[in-house]
Amino acid sequence: MNKDIIAGKWTQLKGQAQARWGDLTDDVFDVAEGNSEYLAGKLQEQYGWERDRAEREVREFEKTLH
């Protein structure tokens, strides 16, 4: 699923993302609006992950949406 589709369906996908990364707040998901770079940055900040892991987590999440 490409980034445009994710951004367009973000309201629907937000619940799935919240279930996966429950420590992130609603505000983070509202601001992210499907922006994978922003989301990866917030995952890195919240969970203390390295950038590579945060980006990998987001990519894996995107793959589950197909």
PDB file of N, CA, C and O in Angstrom:
ATOM      1  N   MET A   1       0.856  -1.165   0.000  1.00  0.00           N
ATOM      2  CA  MET A   1       0.000   0.000   0.000  1.00  0.00           C
ATOM      3  C   MET A   1       0.904   1.230   0.000  1.00  0.00           C
ATOM      4  O   MET A   1       1.818   1.333   0.818  1.00  0.00           O
ATOM      5  N   ASN A   2       0.650   2.147  -0.906  1.00  0.00           N
ATOM      6  CA  ASN A   2       1.544   3.298  -0.968  1.00  0.00           C
ATOM      7  C   ASN A   2       1.145   4.388   0.028  1.00  0.00           C
ATOM      8  O   ASN A   2       0.083   4.332   0.648  1.00  0.00           O
ATOM      9  N   LYS A   3       2.012   5.360   0.160  1.00  0.00           N
ATOM     10  CA  LYS A   3       1.832   6.399   1.176  1.00  0.00           C
ATOM     11  C   LYS A   3       0.569   7.218   0.957  1.00  0.00           C
ATOM     12  O   LYS A   3      -0.059   7.642   1.927  1.00  0.00           O
ATOM     13  N   ASP A   4       0.179   7.452  -0.299  1.00  0.00           N
ATOM     14  CA  ASP A   4      -1.036   8.219  -0.572  1.00  0.00           C
ATOM     15  C   ASP A   4      -2.273   7.490  -0.084  1.00  0.00           C
ATOM     16  O   ASP A   4      -3.193   8.103   0.458  1.00  0.00           O
ATOM     17  N   ILE A   5      -2.291   6.186  -0.279  1.00  0.00           N
ATOM     18  CA  ILE A   5      -3.430   5.389   0.178  1.00  0.00           C
ATOM     19  C   ILE A   5      -3.486   5.377   1.696  1.00  0.00           C
ATOM     20  O   ILE A   5      -4.559   5.505   2.286  1.00  0.00           O
ATOM     21  N   ILE A   6      -2.333   5.224   2.327  1.00  0.00           N
ATOM     22  CA  ILE A   6      -2.286   5.227   3.791  1.00  0.00           C
ATOM     23  C   ILE A   6      -2.789   6.561   4.332  1.00  0.00           C
ATOM     24  O   ILE A   6      -3.596   6.590   5.261  1.00  0.00           O
ATOM     25  N   ALA A   7      -2.318   7.659   3.759  1.00  0.00           N
ATOM     26  CA  ALA A   7      -2.757   8.973   4.213  1.00  0.00           C
ATOM     27  C   ALA A   7      -4.256   9.143   3.997  1.00  0.00           C
ATOM     28  O   ALA A   7      -4.938   9.709   4.851  1.00  0.00           O
ATOM     29  N   GLY A   8      -4.780   8.662   2.868  1.00  0.00           N
ATOM     30  CA  GLY A   8      -6.195   8.794   2.568  1.00  0.00           C
ATOM     31  C   GLY A   8      -7.087   7.974   3.481  1.00  0.00           C
ATOM     32  O   GLY A   8      -8.219   8.370   3.759  1.00  0.00           O
ATOM     33  N   LYS A   9      -6.601   6.854   3.942  1.00  0.00           N
ATOM     34  CA  LYS A   9      -7.385   5.967   4.805  1.00  0.00           C
ATOM     35  C   LYS A   9      -6.930   6.032   6.261  1.00  0.00           C
ATOM     36  O   LYS A   9      -7.233   5.136   7.048  1.00  0.00           O
ATOM     37  N   TRP A  10      -6.216   7.072   6.611  1.00  0.00           N
ATOM     38  CA  TRP A  10      -5.598   7.137   7.928  1.00  0.00           C
ATOM     39  C   TRP A  10      -6.603   7.005   9.054  1.00  0.00           C
ATOM     40  O   TRP A  10      -6.320   6.342  10.052  1.00  0.00           O
ATOM     41  N   THR A  11      -7.764   7.617   8.921  1.00  0.00           N
ATOM     42  CA  THR A  11      -8.761   7.543   9.992  1.00  0.00           C
ATOM     43  C   THR A  11      -9.127   6.092  10.279  1.00  0.00           C
ATOM     44  O   THR A  11      -9.290   5.703  11.436  1.00  0.00           O
ATOM     45  N   GLN A  12      -9.254   5.299   9.227  1.00  0.00           N
ATOM     46  CA  GLN A  12      -9.602   3.886   9.397  1.00  0.00           C
ATOM     47  C   GLN A  12      -8.422   3.084   9.939  1.00  0.00           C
ATOM     48  O   GLN A  12      -8.602   2.177  10.752  1.00  0.00           O
ATOM     49  N   LEU A  13      -7.226   3.417   9.492  1.00  0.00           N
ATOM     50  CA  LEU A  13      -6.039   2.662   9.873  1.00  0.00           C
ATOM     51  C   LEU A  13      -5.506   3.048  11.248  1.00  0.00           C
ATOM     52  O   LEU A  13      -4.745   2.301  11.862  1.00  0.00           O
ATOM     53  N   LYS A  14      -5.907   4.209  11.716  1.00  0.00           N
ATOM     54  CA  LYS A  14      -5.398   4.712  12.988  1.00  0.00           C
ATOM     55  C   LYS A  14      -5.656   3.736  14.132  1.00  0.00           C
ATOM     56  O   LYS A  14      -4.798   3.561  14.998  1.00  0.00           O
ATOM     57  N   GLY A  15      -6.803   3.111  14.145  1.00  0.00           N
ATOM     58  CA  GLY A  15      -7.123   2.145  15.197  1.00  0.00           C
ATOM     59  C   GLY A  15      -6.164   0.970  15.209  1.00  0.00           C
ATOM     60  O   GLY A  15      -5.768   0.496  16.274  1.00  0.00           O
ATOM     61  N   GLN A  16      -5.789   0.498  14.027  1.00  0.00           N
ATOM     62  CA  GLN A  16      -4.832  -0.611  13.935  1.00  0.00           C
ATOM     63  C   GLN A  16      -3.460  -0.174  14.436  1.00  0.00           C
ATOM     64  O   GLN A  16      -2.770  -0.929  15.122  1.00  0.00           O
ATOM     65  N   ALA A  17      -3.074   1.042  14.090  1.00  0.00           N
ATOM     66  CA  ALA A  17      -1.777   1.560  14.538  1.00  0.00           C
ATOM     67  C   ALA A  17      -1.773   1.738  16.051  1.00  0.00           C
ATOM     68  O   ALA A  17      -0.777   1.441  16.711  1.00  0.00           O
ATOM     69  N   GLN A  18      -2.883   2.221  16.601  1.00  0.00           N
ATOM     70  CA  GLN A  18      -2.969   2.396  18.054  1.00  0.00           C
ATOM     71  C   GLN A  18      -2.898   1.056  18.770  1.00  0.00           C
ATOM     72  O   GLN A  18      -2.299   0.959  19.841  1.00  0.00           O
ATOM     73  N   ALA A  19      -3.494   0.034  18.199  1.00  0.00           N
ATOM     74  CA  ALA A  19      -3.435  -1.291  18.815  1.00  0.00           C
ATOM     75  C   ALA A  19      -2.005  -1.823  18.811  1.00  0.00           C
ATOM     76  O   ALA A  19      -1.593  -2.509  19.746  1.00  0.00           O
ATOM     77  N   ARG A  20      -1.260  -1.513  17.776  1.00  0.00           N
ATOM     78  CA  ARG A  20       0.113  -2.010  17.663  1.00  0.00           C
ATOM     79  C   ARG A  20       1.064  -1.248  18.577  1.00  0.00           C
ATOM     80  O   ARG A  20       1.934  -1.845  19.211  1.00  0.00           O
ATOM     81  N   TRP A  21       0.899   0.069  18.645  1.00  0.00           N
ATOM     82  CA  TRP A  21       1.800   0.915  19.440  1.00  0.00           C
ATOM     83  C   TRP A  21       0.978   1.690  20.469  1.00  0.00           C
ATOM     84  O   TRP A  21       0.802   2.903  20.355  1.00  0.00           O
ATOM     85  N   GLY A  22       0.493   0.986  21.448  1.00  0.00           N
ATOM     86  CA  GLY A  22      -0.418   1.549  22.432  1.00  0.00           C
ATOM     87  C   GLY A  22       0.146   2.660  23.300  1.00  0.00           C
ATOM     88  O   GLY A  22      -0.616   3.406  23.914  1.00  0.00           O
ATOM     89  N   ASP A  23       1.466   2.785  23.363  1.00  0.00           N
ATOM     90  CA  ASP A  23       2.059   3.834  24.191  1.00  0.00           C
ATOM     91  C   ASP A  23       2.010   5.205  23.528  1.00  0.00           C
ATOM     92  O   ASP A  23       2.249   6.221  24.181  1.00  0.00           O
ATOM     93  N   LEU A  24       1.702   5.239  22.240  1.00  0.00           N
ATOM     94  CA  LEU A  24       1.590   6.532  21.558  1.00  0.00           C
ATOM     95  C   LEU A  24       0.197   7.099  21.796  1.00  0.00           C
ATOM     96  O   LEU A  24      -0.784   6.357  21.853  1.00  0.00           O
ATOM     97  N   THR A  25       0.120   8.393  21.932  1.00  0.00           N
ATOM     98  CA  THR A  25      -1.153   9.039  22.247  1.00  0.00           C
ATOM     99  C   THR A  25      -1.987   9.290  20.992  1.00  0.00           C
ATOM    100  O   THR A  25      -1.486   9.229  19.870  1.00  0.00           O
ATOM    101  N   ASP A  26      -3.266   9.574  21.211  1.00  0.00           N
ATOM    102  CA  ASP A  26      -4.145   9.931  20.099  1.00  0.00           C
ATOM    103  C   ASP A  26      -3.598  11.134  19.347  1.00  0.00           C
ATOM    104  O   ASP A  26      -3.687  11.202  18.121  1.00  0.00           O
ATOM    105  N   ASP A  27      -3.034  12.081  20.082  1.00  0.00           N
ATOM    106  CA  ASP A  27      -2.488  13.287  19.452  1.00  0.00           C
ATOM    107  C   ASP A  27      -1.396  12.943  18.449  1.00  0.00           C
ATOM    108  O   ASP A  27      -1.331  13.546  17.378  1.00  0.00           O
ATOM    109  N   VAL A  28      -0.545  11.992  18.778  1.00  0.00           N
ATOM    110  CA  VAL A  28       0.521  11.583  17.863  1.00  0.00           C
ATOM    111  C   VAL A  28      -0.087  11.046  16.569  1.00  0.00           C
ATOM    112  O   VAL A  28       0.366  11.392  15.478  1.00  0.00           O
ATOM    113  N   PHE A  29      -1.106  10.204  16.688  1.00  0.00           N
ATOM    114  CA  PHE A  29      -1.728   9.635  15.500  1.00  0.00           C
ATOM    115  C   PHE A  29      -2.496  10.686  14.713  1.00  0.00           C
ATOM    116  O   PHE A  29      -2.540  10.633  13.484  1.00  0.00           O
ATOM    117  N   ASP A  30      -3.101  11.641  15.411  1.00  0.00           N
ATOM    118  CA  ASP A  30      -3.812  12.714  14.718  1.00  0.00           C
ATOM    119  C   ASP A  30      -2.849  13.581  13.912  1.00  0.00           C
ATOM    120  O   ASP A  30      -3.154  13.966  12.783  1.00  0.00           O
ATOM    121  N   VAL A  31      -1.702  13.886  14.483  1.00  0.00           N
ATOM    122  CA  VAL A  31      -0.715  14.703  13.790  1.00  0.00           C
ATOM    123  C   VAL A  31      -0.055  13.909  12.671  1.00  0.00           C
ATOM    124  O   VAL A  31       0.237  14.463  11.611  1.00  0.00           O
ATOM    125  N   ALA A  32       0.183  12.623  12.890  1.00  0.00           N
ATOM    126  CA  ALA A  32       0.869  11.797  11.898  1.00  0.00           C
ATOM    127  C   ALA A  32       0.101  11.738  10.581  1.00  0.00           C
ATOM    128  O   ALA A  32       0.694  11.870   9.510  1.00  0.00           O
ATOM    129  N   GLU A  33      -1.199  11.542  10.652  1.00  0.00           N
ATOM    130  CA  GLU A  33      -2.055  11.449   9.472  1.00  0.00           C
ATOM    131  C   GLU A  33      -1.423  10.637   8.349  1.00  0.00           C
ATOM    132  O   GLU A  33      -1.492  11.021   7.181  1.00  0.00           O
ATOM    133  N   GLY A  34      -0.809   9.520   8.706  1.00  0.00           N
ATOM    134  CA  GLY A  34      -0.236   8.627   7.713  1.00  0.00           C
ATOM    135  C   GLY A  34       1.189   8.947   7.316  1.00  0.00           C
ATOM    136  O   GLY A  34       1.749   8.274   6.449  1.00  0.00           O
ATOM    137  N   ASN A  35       1.790   9.951   7.922  1.00  0.00           N
ATOM    138  CA  ASN A  35       3.178  10.321   7.609  1.00  0.00           C
ATOM    139  C   ASN A  35       4.112   9.327   8.286  1.00  0.00           C
ATOM    140  O   ASN A  35       4.297   9.365   9.502  1.00  0.00           O
ATOM    141  N   SER A  36       4.695   8.443   7.496  1.00  0.00           N
ATOM    142  CA  SER A  36       5.507   7.372   8.062  1.00  0.00           C
ATOM    143  C   SER A  36       6.782   7.886   8.730  1.00  0.00           C
ATOM    144  O   SER A  36       7.233   7.309   9.719  1.00  0.00           O
ATOM    145  N   GLU A  37       7.358   8.949   8.209  1.00  0.00           N
ATOM    146  CA  GLU A  37       8.573   9.499   8.819  1.00  0.00           C
ATOM    147  C   GLU A  37       8.277  10.081  10.199  1.00  0.00           C
ATOM    148  O   GLU A  37       9.039   9.876  11.143  1.00  0.00           O
ATOM    149  N   TYR A  38       7.180  10.799  10.309  1.00  0.00           N
ATOM    150  CA  TYR A  38       6.783  11.364  11.599  1.00  0.00           C
ATOM    151  C   TYR A  38       6.498  10.235  12.595  1.00  0.00           C
ATOM    152  O   TYR A  38       6.937  10.274  13.744  1.00  0.00           O
ATOM    153  N   LEU A  39       5.765   9.250  12.135  1.00  0.00           N
ATOM    154  CA  LEU A  39       5.411   8.127  12.999  1.00  0.00           C
ATOM    155  C   LEU A  39       6.656   7.392  13.471  1.00  0.00           C
ATOM    156  O   LEU A  39       6.759   7.041  14.646  1.00  0.00           O
ATOM    157  N   ALA A  40       7.597   7.158  12.573  1.00  0.00           N
ATOM    158  CA  ALA A  40       8.848   6.489  12.948  1.00  0.00           C
ATOM    159  C   ALA A  40       9.603   7.319  13.985  1.00  0.00           C
ATOM    160  O   ALA A  40      10.169   6.766  14.927  1.00  0.00           O
ATOM    161  N   GLY A  41       9.614   8.629  13.819  1.00  0.00           N
ATOM    162  CA  GLY A  41      10.280   9.499  14.789  1.00  0.00           C
ATOM    163  C   GLY A  41       9.647   9.411  16.161  1.00  0.00           C
ATOM    164  O   GLY A  41      10.345   9.389  17.175  1.00  0.00           O
ATOM    165  N   LYS A  42       8.330   9.362  16.194  1.00  0.00           N
ATOM    166  CA  LYS A  42       7.631   9.256  17.474  1.00  0.00           C
ATOM    167  C   LYS A  42       7.845   7.894  18.118  1.00  0.00           C
ATOM    168  O   LYS A  42       7.948   7.797  19.341  1.00  0.00           O
ATOM    169  N   LEU A  43       7.913   6.843  17.311  1.00  0.00           N
ATOM    170  CA  LEU A  43       8.210   5.515  17.857  1.00  0.00           C
ATOM    171  C   LEU A  43       9.607   5.499  18.452  1.00  0.00           C
ATOM    172  O   LEU A  43       9.830   4.947  19.529  1.00  0.00           O
ATOM    173  N   GLN A  44      10.526   6.100  17.754  1.00  0.00           N
ATOM    174  CA  GLN A  44      11.909   6.179  18.234  1.00  0.00           C
ATOM    175  C   GLN A  44      11.963   6.927  19.569  1.00  0.00           C
ATOM    176  O   GLN A  44      12.644   6.505  20.504  1.00  0.00           O
ATOM    177  N   GLU A  45      11.252   8.017  19.639  1.00  0.00           N
ATOM    178  CA  GLU A  45      11.236   8.836  20.857  1.00  0.00           C
ATOM    179  C   GLU A  45      10.560   8.110  22.019  1.00  0.00           C
ATOM    180  O   GLU A  45      11.091   8.085  23.129  1.00  0.00           O
ATOM    181  N   GLN A  46       9.393   7.521  21.768  1.00  0.00           N
ATOM    182  CA  GLN A  46       8.608   6.900  22.839  1.00  0.00           C
ATOM    183  C   GLN A  46       9.225   5.599  23.349  1.00  0.00           C
ATOM    184  O   GLN A  46       9.258   5.355  24.556  1.00  0.00           O
ATOM    185  N   TYR A  47       9.709   4.771  22.434  1.00  0.00           N
ATOM    186  CA  TYR A  47      10.194   3.452  22.815  1.00  0.00           C
ATOM    187  C   TYR A  47      11.711   3.372  22.963  1.00  0.00           C
ATOM    188  O   TYR A  47      12.240   2.350  23.401  1.00  0.00           O
ATOM    189  N   GLY A  48      12.408   4.440  22.602  1.00  0.00           N
ATOM    190  CA  GLY A  48      13.857   4.448  22.724  1.00  0.00           C
ATOM    191  C   GLY A  48      14.552   3.588  21.684  1.00  0.00           C
ATOM    192  O   GLY A  48      15.687   3.155  21.884  1.00  0.00           O
ATOM    193  N   TRP A  49      13.869   3.340  20.568  1.00  0.00           N
ATOM    194  CA  TRP A  49      14.433   2.527  19.509  1.00  0.00           C
ATOM    195  C   TRP A  49      15.394   3.345  18.662  1.00  0.00           C
ATOM    196  O   TRP A  49      15.313   4.573  18.612  1.00  0.00           O
ATOM    197  N   GLU A  50      16.308   2.642  17.995  1.00  0.00           N
ATOM    198  CA  GLU A  50      17.146   3.295  17.007  1.00  0.00           C
ATOM    199  C   GLU A  50      16.290   3.597  15.782  1.00  0.00           C
ATOM    200  O   GLU A  50      15.255   2.966  15.567  1.00  0.00           O
ATOM    201  N   ARG A  51      16.726   4.555  14.988  1.00  0.00           N
ATOM    202  CA  ARG A  51      15.961   4.993  13.813  1.00  0.00           C
ATOM    203  C   ARG A  51      15.639   3.814  12.881  1.00  0.00           C
ATOM    204  O   ARG A  51      14.521   3.705  12.377  1.00  0.00           O
ATOM    205  N   ASP A  52      16.608   2.951  12.660  1.00  0.00           N
ATOM    206  CA  ASP A  52      16.391   1.810  11.766  1.00  0.00           C
ATOM    207  C   ASP A  52      15.244   0.921  12.249  1.00  0.00           C
ATOM    208  O   ASP A  52      14.412   0.482  11.456  1.00  0.00           O
ATOM    209  N   ARG A  53      15.212   0.666  13.545  1.00  0.00           N
ATOM    210  CA  ARG A  53      14.143  -0.200  14.069  1.00  0.00           C
ATOM    211  C   ARG A  53      12.791   0.476  13.931  1.00  0.00           C
ATOM    212  O   ARG A  53      11.814  -0.167  13.548  1.00  0.00           O
ATOM    213  N   ALA A  54      12.720   1.764  14.238  1.00  0.00           N
ATOM    214  CA  ALA A  54      11.450   2.485  14.143  1.00  0.00           C
ATOM    215  C   ALA A  54      10.939   2.479  12.700  1.00  0.00           C
ATOM    216  O   ALA A  54       9.752   2.257  12.461  1.00  0.00           O
ATOM    217  N   GLU A  55      11.826   2.721  11.749  1.00  0.00           N
ATOM    218  CA  GLU A  55      11.430   2.705  10.340  1.00  0.00           C
ATOM    219  C   GLU A  55      11.008   1.307   9.906  1.00  0.00           C
ATOM    220  O   GLU A  55      10.064   1.157   9.131  1.00  0.00           O
ATOM    221  N   ARG A  56      11.701   0.286  10.398  1.00  0.00           N
ATOM    222  CA  ARG A  56      11.352  -1.099  10.078  1.00  0.00           C
ATOM    223  C   ARG A  56       9.961  -1.431  10.626  1.00  0.00           C
ATOM    224  O   ARG A  56       9.168  -2.081   9.945  1.00  0.00           O
ATOM    225  N   GLU A  57       9.661  -0.991  11.845  1.00  0.00           N
ATOM    226  CA  GLU A  57       8.347  -1.229  12.441  1.00  0.00           C
ATOM    227  C   GLU A  57       7.241  -0.614  11.573  1.00  0.00           C
ATOM    228  O   GLU A  57       6.205  -1.239  11.344  1.00  0.00           O
ATOM    229  N   VAL A  58       7.467   0.598  11.100  1.00  0.00           N
ATOM    230  CA  VAL A  58       6.469   1.270  10.267  1.00  0.00           C
ATOM    231  C   VAL A  58       6.311   0.528   8.937  1.00  0.00           C
ATOM    232  O   VAL A  58       5.189   0.331   8.470  1.00  0.00           O
ATOM    233  N   ARG A  59       7.417   0.120   8.331  1.00  0.00           N
ATOM    234  CA  ARG A  59       7.344  -0.633   7.066  1.00  0.00           C
ATOM    235  C   ARG A  59       6.585  -1.942   7.256  1.00  0.00           C
ATOM    236  O   ARG A  59       5.772  -2.317   6.411  1.00  0.00           O
ATOM    237  N   GLU A  60       6.848  -2.637   8.361  1.00  0.00           N
ATOM    238  CA  GLU A  60       6.157  -3.897   8.632  1.00  0.00           C
ATOM    239  C   GLU A  60       4.661  -3.659   8.827  1.00  0.00           C
ATOM    240  O   GLU A  60       3.834  -4.456   8.383  1.00  0.00           O
ATOM    241  N   PHE A  61       4.324  -2.562   9.493  1.00  0.00           N
ATOM    242  CA  PHE A  61       2.917  -2.211   9.668  1.00  0.00           C
ATOM    243  C   PHE A  61       2.265  -1.952   8.302  1.00  0.00           C
ATOM    244  O   PHE A  61       1.152  -2.406   8.038  1.00  0.00           O
ATOM    245  N   GLU A  62       2.972  -1.221   7.450  1.00  0.00           N
ATOM    246  CA  GLU A  62       2.426  -0.928   6.118  1.00  0.00           C
ATOM    247  C   GLU A  62       2.195  -2.220   5.336  1.00  0.00           C
ATOM    248  O   GLU A  62       1.207  -2.323   4.608  1.00  0.00           O
ATOM    249  N   LYS A  63       3.072  -3.194   5.467  1.00  0.00           N
ATOM    250  CA  LYS A  63       2.912  -4.471   4.761  1.00  0.00           C
ATOM    251  C   LYS A  63       1.672  -5.224   5.225  1.00  0.00           C
ATOM    252  O   LYS A  63       1.065  -5.941   4.430  1.00  0.00           O
ATOM    253  N   THR A  64       1.278  -5.080   6.493  1.00  0.00           N
ATOM    254  CA  THR A  64       0.101  -5.772   7.001  1.00  0.00           C
ATOM    255  C   THR A  64      -1.182  -5.175   6.445  1.00  0.00           C
ATOM    256  O   THR A  64      -2.251  -5.768   6.593  1.00  0.00           O
ATOM    257  N   LEU A  65      -1.097  -4.020   5.811  1.00  0.00           N
ATOM    258  CA  LEU A  65      -2.299  -3.340   5.320  1.00  0.00           C
ATOM    259  C   LEU A  65      -2.691  -3.765   3.927  1.00  0.00           C
ATOM    260  O   LEU A  65      -3.726  -3.315   3.435  1.00  0.00           O
ATOM    261  N   HIS A  66      -1.936  -4.590   3.277  1.00  0.00           N
ATOM    262  CA  HIS A  66      -2.262  -5.006   1.907  1.00  0.00           C
ATOM    263  C   HIS A  66      -3.485  -5.854   1.846  1.00  0.00           C
ATOM    264  O   HIS A  66      -3.886  -6.281   0.764  1.00  0.00           O
TER     265      HIS A  66
END
